[in-house]
Amino acid sequence: GESWLTKSCMEALDFTKRNSSGGDPTLISAKELLAVAGGEEIVKGRVFALPILNKKSCKLLDNELCLFADTCKDIKGRPNTMNRNGVLLDEASMSAGVTSALLENVITPLARCLFSVAKENNSENCETEEKKTSDREHDLSLCERDDMDMVQCMCDTLDHHHAFTVNYRFDPNGKNKDHDRDLALHFDNSEVTMNILLNDEDDFDGGELSFEGPSKASPPSFGNMGNAKPVPVPFRHKIGWGVIHLGSELHQAMPIDGGDRRNLIMWCRSSTHRLNHGCPLCGQADQLIKPVLHNYMNKST
């Protein structure tokens, strides 16, 4: 049938298959992948954006989820502990058929290449500064290498997710307390997050996504900024574009100044990573709830 993905996203996914020889994602740099996808790097090495869903599929999904939200408004749950308005895709029976496929076929291969830290950090100037690149690789501390391996393993083993929509709405009278206008600074309960705008960017004013540096949950050497103070980096949403970042990245939703913004959020998680390193929020591994793995994770070979 007709793909829900943009043409450039399909080309980028094909590029990862053809160029990651032996399944090694470090053979592809984020710069190369984004060039094929027509995407952009928002924060160097840590936050990326690229067109994922085409406009037709965004409209279909948005309409279906808005209908569910309106029909089931008195019984549906909250999307998470921070947002008041949105839809849990499990409740709308869309996780197994829609977002699980996105996790396996889109997010995982993209994340494996985009967050291949060793390749990206050490290849940018390889044509003109080959020796410097070699020295950089040689000088990597054991901690840095461990962090790179940890991030790579994390992206390799994404096996479950929490998917939901969020709805930010501007109320000129300030009387509608059931809707969110913004969201405070936070990091996610995920290893990797994908954030896709479902409605048209002309439907709202303001509401940018602002990235503000690594959090306490970030690998110590991943995105190490030294003593530099993080400078907020805003991103203006575009319909169908997905912003992909490690869940540990600090970010916030800036106030919306008019209209509505509706986004699909996927908190992608790794059971393997959590068993070894604990929950990103509390750091504990002994009270993890066994995740529901949808059929694609259990298919026989």
Secondary structure, 3 states (H helix, E strand, C coil): CCCCECHHHHHHHHHHHHHCHHHCHHHCCHHHHHHHHCCEEEECCCEEEEECECHHHHHHHHHHHHHHHHHCCCCCCCCCCCCCCCCECCCCCCHHHHHHHHHHHHHHHHHHHHCCHHHHHHHCCCCCCHHHHHHHHHHCCHHHHHHHHHHHHHHHCCCEEEEEEEEEECCCCCCCCCCECCEEEECCCCCEEEEEECCCHHHEEECCEEEEEECCCCCCCCCCCCCCCCCCEEECCCECEEEEEECCEEEEECCEEEEEEEEEEEEEECHHHHHHHCCCCCCCCCCCCCCCCCHHHHCCC
